[in-house]
Amino acid sequence: MSTALITAGPQNSIGLRSIAGRIGLLPALLVLLVAGMSAVDPQFYGIINILNILRNASLLAIVASGQALVIVAGGFDLSVGAVVALASVVTAKTMATTAAAFPGNTALIIASGVAAGLGCGIVVGLVNGFCVAKLKVSGFVVTLGTMSATAGVGLMITNGIPVYGMPDIFVKGFGRAQAFGLPTAVHVALIVILVMVFAQRRTLFGRYVYAIGGNVDAAVVSGVSIQRHIVGTYVVSSVLAALVGILLTAQVGSGQASFGGDRMMLQSIAAAVIGGVSLRGGVGRVEIVAISALFLTILGNALNLLHVDSRLQPVFLGVIMVAAVALDELSRRRNARV
């Protein structure tokens, strides 16, 4: 393993230097955005709006954490939005079916639905990982295909109609509940982020993922199981997307094939890139990606409060994402000349 880290060291050090400026800039932009909106619109710091921002940011942070892991390993996962939708409808459908077969058995109903939803994420992740790692197909192409197929399956299951029939305790006692004044999604996101940070910094899996993204040839020479770890990144990404689908289902009270979609996929990539994850792989920290997810959520909320046309809002996301990529590339070239 040491050979991989030493060989990949120069590229990683350049990436870390370029990310350092971004890490310092992002909190500053976040503070400016919050301060500006607090001065412009009093509704911004209302408790309902704040809770809504935290809930949405938490959902995006969970998906973006998995997306970041894949990008750090040198890949892409375009299927996360479709997995969110599929997990939602499968969870709701399974709960409704189990409730009809075993009425009154709430624990079994909830457990079967959650297991089915997470199982969808595992299956999609394994397919993505197998095609990328074993068949050597581009991650962009593979996940683009699974995105289309997964979205189609979700629509076939529901015919575009929301699925109901979940236990009240799952919806009211979990999805819409608050603990210590914060929505359930916030607590789940904090747990996910802490686990991901620990995995990145303290486990061999996290170190190997950095090594693979930084210099795959050196990682191979060092004896790292490339295929297994690449498959692992895609599985983690899809499972986290499925988890968001389950959380959304519990929050709304129905399974819908319209959850996620292209918007969730684009936002997760944007959060990762703005958070300093290098598209070249080998560089990226989940905790900064979480801050980036909060920034993007607050920005979207601000645009809504300012009554900016919803058709124009993706333009802001696109401009910020392009600027982040350009900044990363300029920093990489400048540091390479040093």
ZAMARGU-4260 file (C-alpha; in steps of 0.2 Angstrom, whole numbers, plus 5000, padded with zeros to 4 digits):
<rodrens>
0) 5000/5000/5000 | 5014/5012/5004 | 5020/5011/4986 | 5003/5017/4980 | 5003/5031/4992
5) 5020/5037/4988 | 5018/5036/4969 | 5001/5045/4970 | 5008/5057/4982 | 5013/5072/4970
10) 4996/5072/4962 | 4987/5071/4979 | 4997/5085/4986 | 4993/5096/4971 | 4974/5091/4973
15) 4975/5095/4992 | 4983/5112/4989 | 4970/5116/4976 | 4956/5110/4988 | 4963/5120/5002
20) 4957/5137/4995 | 4940/5130/4991 | 4938/5124/5008 | 4941/5141/5015 | 4931/5150/5002
25) 4915/5139/5004 | 4911/5143/5022 | 4914/5162/5018 | 4901/5161/5004 | 4889/5151/5015
30) 4890/5165/5028 | 4888/5179/5015 | 4873/5170/5008 | 4865/5167/5025 | 4868/5185/5030
35) 4862/5193/5014 | 4846/5183/5014 | 4843/5187/5032 | 4844/5205/5028 | 4833/5204/5012
40) 4819/5192/5017 | 4814/5189/5036 | 4805/5173/5030 | 4823/5166/5027 | 4827/5164/5046
45) 4809/5158/5051 | 4809/5141/5060 | 4799/5132/5047 | 4811/5138/5033 | 4826/5133/5043
50) 4820/5116/5046 | 4815/5114/5028 | 4833/5119/5023 | 4841/5107/5035 | 4830/5093/5029
55) 4833/5095/5011 | 4852/5098/5014 | 4853/5082/5024 | 4845/5072/5010 | 4857/5080/4997
60) 4872/5077/5008 | 4868/5059/5010 | 4867/5056/4991 | 4882/5067/4988 | 4893/5058/5000
65) 4891/5042/4990 | 4893/5051/4974 | 4909/5059/4981 | 4916/5042/4985 | 4914/5036/4968
70) 4922/5051/4960 | 4937/5050/4972 | 4939/5032/4965 | 4939/5040/4948 | 4921/5036/4942
75) 4904/5043/4941 | 4887/5038/4946 | 4873/5045/4936 | 4860/5033/4942 | 4858/5040/4960
80) 4842/5050/4956 | 4834/5035/4948 | 4839/5024/4963 | 4830/5036/4975 | 4814/5034/4965
85) 4815/5016/4963 | 4819/5013/4982 | 4804/5024/4986 | 4791/5015/4976 | 4798/4997/4981
90) 4798/5002/4999 | 4780/5008/4998 | 4774/4994/4988 | 4782/4981/4999 | 4775/4989/5014
95) 4758/4989/5007 | 4759/4971/5001 | 4765/4965/5017 | 4752/4975/5027 | 4739/4966/5017
100) 4746/4949/5020 | 4751/4952/5038 | 4739/4965/5045 | 4744/4973/5062 | 4762/4966/5061
105) 4770/4984/5060 | 4788/4978/5063 | 4787/4966/5049 | 4779/4978/5037 | 4792/4991/5041
110) 4807/4979/5041 | 4802/4971/5024 | 4799/4988/5016 | 4816/4995/5022 | 4825/4979/5017
115) 4817/4979/5000 | 4822/4998/4997 | 4840/4995/5002 | 4841/4979/4992 | 4837/4989/4977
120) 4852/5000/4980 | 4863/4985/4983 | 4857/4977/4966 | 4860/4993/4956 | 4877/4996/4964
125) 4883/4979/4961 | 4877/4980/4942 | 4886/4997/4941 | 4902/4991/4949 | 4903/4974/4940
130) 4901/4983/4923 | 4914/4996/4928 | 4927/4985/4937 | 4925/4968/4928 | 4919/4973/4910
135) 4929/4989/4910 | 4915/4999/4903 | 4915/5018/4906 | 4906/5022/4923 | 4898/5037/4914
140) 4890/5025/4901 | 4885/5011/4913 | 4877/5022/4925 | 4868/5032/4912 | 4861/5015/4906
145) 4856/5010/4923 | 4848/5027/4927 | 4837/5024/4912 | 4833/5006/4916 | 4830/5010/4935
150) 4818/5024/4931 | 4809/5014/4919 | 4806/5000/4932 | 4800/5012/4945 | 4787/5019/4932
155) 4782/5001/4928 | 4779/4997/4946 | 4768/5012/4949 | 4761/5017/4932 | 4765/5035/4938
160) 4753/5034/4953 | 4759/5036/4971 | 4759/5021/4982 | 4751/5022/4999 | 4747/5010/5013
165) 4762/5012/5025 | 4760/5011/5044 | 4757/5028/5053 | 4772/5025/5064 | 4784/5024/5049
170) 4777/5041/5042 | 4772/5051/5057 | 4784/5042/5070 | 4799/5042/5059 | 4798/5052/5043
175) 4789/5067/5050 | 4796/5066/5068 | 4808/5078/5076 | 4821/5074/5089 | 4830/5088/5099
180) 4821/5100/5087 | 4828/5093/5071 | 4820/5082/5058 | 4824/5063/5057 | 4833/5066/5041
185) 4846/5078/5049 | 4851/5064/5062 | 4852/5051/5049 | 4863/5062/5038 | 4875/5066/5053
190) 4877/5048/5056 | 4880/5044/5038 | 4893/5058/5037 | 4902/5053/5052 | 4903/5035/5046
195) 4909/5041/5029 | 4923/5052/5037 | 4928/5038/5048 | 4929/5026/5033 | 4939/5038/5023
200) 4952/5042/5036 | 4953/5027/5047 | 4949/5012/5036 | 4959/5002/5023 | 4944/5004/5011
205) 4945/5023/5012 | 4964/5023/5009 | 4963/5011/4995 | 4949/5021/4987 | 4961/5037/4987
210) 4975/5026/4981 | 4965/5020/4966 | 4958/5037/4961 | 4976/5045/4963 | 4986/5032/4954
215) 4978/5016/4949 | 4993/5008/4942 | 5003/5011/4958 | 4988/5004/4968 | 4989/4988/4957
220) 5007/4986/4960 | 5004/4988/4978 | 4992/4973/4978 | 4976/4983/4981 | 4961/4973/4975
225) 4955/4986/4962 | 4939/4978/4956 | 4933/4974/4974 | 4935/4992/4980 | 4928/5000/4964
230) 4912/4989/4966 | 4911/4994/4984 | 4911/5012/4980 | 4896/5010/4968 | 4887/4999/4981
235) 4889/5012/4994 | 4883/5026/4982 | 4868/5017/4977 | 4863/5011/4995 | 4865/5029/5001
240) 4853/5035/4987 | 4841/5021/4992 | 4842/5027/5010 | 4836/5044/5004 | 4822/5036/4994
245) 4816/5028/5010 | 4818/5044/5020 | 4808/5054/5007 | 4794/5040/5007 | 4793/5041/5025
250) 4792/5060/5025 | 4779/5062/5011 | 4769/5046/5016 | 4769/5039/4999 | 4781/5030/4986
255) 4783/5040/4970 | 4793/5037/4954 | 4795/5056/4953 | 4808/5057/4967 | 4826/5060/4964
260) 4827/5061/4945 | 4840/5071/4935 | 4840/5085/4948 | 4846/5075/4962 | 4859/5067/4951
265) 4865/5084/4945 | 4865/5092/4963 | 4875/5077/4970 | 4888/5079/4957 | 4888/5098/4960
270) 4889/5096/4978 | 4904/5085/4977 | 4913/5096/4964 | 4910/5112/4973 | 4915/5103/4989
275) 4933/5100/4982 | 4931/5082/4975 | 4943/5082/4960 | 4935/5075/4944 | 4952/5067/4941
280) 4950/5056/4957 | 4961/5054/4972 | 4955/5070/4981 | 4940/5074/4991 | 4933/5075/5009
285) 4915/5070/5013 | 4913/5083/5027 | 4917/5097/5015 | 4904/5089/5002 | 4891/5090/5016
290) 4895/5109/5018 | 4893/5111/4999 | 4876/5102/5000 | 4870/5114/5013 | 4877/5129/5002
295) 4867/5123/4987 | 4851/5120/4997 | 4852/5137/5004 | 4855/5145/4987 | 4840/5136/4980
300) 4829/5141/4995 | 4835/5159/4992 | 4831/5159/4974 | 4813/5153/4978 | 4811/5166/4991
305) 4817/5179/4979 | 4804/5173/4966 | 4817/5168/4953 | 4809/5159/4939 | 4811/5140/4942
310) 4817/5138/4924 | 4831/5149/4927 | 4837/5141/4944 | 4847/5127/4935 | 4857/5140/4926
315) 4864/5146/4943 | 4868/5128/4947 | 4877/5125/4931 | 4887/5141/4932 | 4893/5137/4949
320) 4898/5120/4944 | 4907/5125/4929 | 4916/5139/4939 | 4921/5125/4952 | 4928/5114/4939
325) 4937/5128/4931 | 4945/5134/4947 | 4950/5116/4951 | 4959/5115/4934 | 4967/5132/4935
330) 4974/5127/4953 | 4980/5111/4947 | 4990/5119/4932 | 4997/5133/4943 | 5002/5120/4956
335) 5010/5109/4943 | 5021/5123/4937 | 5027/5127/4955
</rodrens>
